[in-house]
Structures are given as C-alpha cells and as structure tokens.
Amino acid sequence: MTAKSNKILIGYPLNKYEELSGIISPLNKKFDVTFRDYDAGWLEKNIHLFRVIVPSLKVSINKGMLKKAKNLELIFTPTTGTDHLKFDAKKAKIKLLSLLDFRNDIASISATAELAFLFILSLSRKACMAAKDVRENGKWQRNDFLGTEL
C-alpha cells in the first residue's frame, strides 16, 4: 500500500510575500507545498503528484486532467466563481471548496468590482504616483499629476 501524497499545489506565488510567512511557514512544516505559476501543459503532466490544489485562474482544470489526478482529493479555489473548473466535482469524487462555501466569513470583504473601480480611478488620476511623490519630495506638485477625467 502506498502512502498518500502530502503535496499541495498553490497556483499563486504567495511564498514571495513576507507578510504571508506566518501562514505559509506552518503549512510548509506539515505539507510539501509547491508555489507555481503553471501553464496547462505543466499541470497536465504533474497533476498526479498533488493531493490538494489551489488553482490559478489562468488555467482551467478539465475532465482530462482529472483522469490523471490519481492522488487529488481537494481543490480549493479562492474565488466565488468556478468557471475555471470544467468538471463535475461529484462525478470526479473530489472535494471542491470555493469562497461561496464561506459566505458568512467573506460578507465583510469588499467586492472585486469595487476594487476594480478604485484602481481605475486611482490610475486615471495618477493618485498613487502623486502620493509617492509627496512622500519622497515633501510637497504637492499638482500640475505634474493631473491625470485624466472619466
């Protein structure tokens, strides 16, 4: 009898963010965690290695890939949508969790659309560049950061 895989694939480079080390360090002690920005070809070749996948939105996981995923037990997508998962989890006998399973926990988090508007306004009015300039140079140069009105 072979031992179950203890490998987790996280499709985001979360290990590059120092502020997440408190979460990642204990995870690395218990599991063999791979952080990788993968493409479909890589995932199809390597999906059989993993017990848990936190998928990237860049690559859809399909039925063909799941046929090769002999160790896979859980897919957790940190999204409310599952358009990138092209399979029926019940038929595949894989536990699928998404943020929809945690509605009460995420109720106080700002919606993605609101953040998109924030970024659009910030970029169009050069707000981040202006704030950085004020911090570094100590004065407001209004005409250098006029931006574009919507």
N, C-alpha and C positions, 0 to 999 in steps of 0.2 A: 504494500500500500504506500503510495507516495504522499508526502506531506503537502498540505495546501499551500499555495503561493501566498507570500506575505508582501507582495508587491502592489504598490499604488502608483498609478499614473495621474499626474496633475498637468493638464494641458495649458498651464499658465506659469510664467517664470516667477512665482511667488517667493522663491528662495533668494531672489535678488533684493528683496526689500527688508532692510534691517528691522523695521518696526514690526514685522511679522515673525521674527525669530522666536519669540515667546510661544507662538503657536506651532511653528514648524519643528523646533528642537525636540519637544516630546513626541511628535509624530515620527520623526526620524529614529527615535530610540526604539519605538515599538514596531515600525514597519520599514520596509525597503522602499523609499519614496523616490520616484523619478519625476523631475520637473522638466517638461519638454514642450517646446512649440513644434508640434509634429505636423506632417502632411498625411494625406490619406494612404499613400504607399507605405510609409513607415508604420502607421497604425495597423494596417492590414497585416504586415509582416510580424508585428510584435504584440498584437492584442492578446495572444495566448499566454503571455507572461504575467498578466496582471489579474489580480483578484478584485481590485476596485479601480474605477476610472472616474476622474473629474474631467469631463471632456471640454476641449476648446470649442468655441462656436465656429471656428474656421473650417472644421472638417465634420461632415455628417457621419454618424455611425449607422451602418445599414445591416440588413439581414445577412449578407455575405460575410461581413466582418465578424458578426456574432457567431457564425458557424465555426469560426476558427478560435473563438474565445472560450476555450475549454475550462479555464480557471476563473473566469469572470463571474462574480456574484452580485456586484453592486455598481450602479452608475449613479453618481450624484452630480446633477447639473446645477450650478449656482445661478439659475435663471428661473423665471416664471414660465417661460415658453419652452417647448421641447421640439421645435421644428427641425433641429439638427439631429434628432434621434429618429431614424427612419425604420422603426421596428415596433412590434407589439411586445412589450415587456412581459406580459403574462405568458404568451406563447414561448418566448425565449427563456422563461424561467429565471429571469434576472430581476433583482430588486431595483426599482428605479425611484429615485428621490429627486425632487426639484424644490425650488423655493415655494411653490404652490402648496407643498406639504407643511409649510411653516408660516401660513398666512398671518396668524396672530403675532408671531415673532417679528415679522417684517412690516407690520402695519405702520410703524412709525418711520420707516425709511423712505426718503424722497424717491419719487418715481423717476425712472430713467428719462422720460420725456422732459421733465422739469430740469434735470441736469443738462440735457441737450440744449434747451433754451438758454440756460445760464452760460454755457460755453459759447453759443452763437453770439450772444450779446457781448460777452467778455472779449471775444476775439474781434468782433466787428468794431468795438470801441477801444481796442488796444488797452484794456484795463490792466491786465497782468504786466504788460511791458511798462506802463506808466507807474504802477505801484513799485515795481522793481527799481525803476529809475529814481523814484523819490527815496526809497530806502538806501540806495547806493550813493546818490548825489545830494540828498538832503533838501531838495527844493523841487517845486512843481513846475514843469516845463509844458504848459498846456498846449501850445501850438505844435509841439513835437508828437503829440498823441491824439490828434483829432478823430481819427478813425472814420467809420462810415455809418451814416444813419440808416436805419432799416426802414 
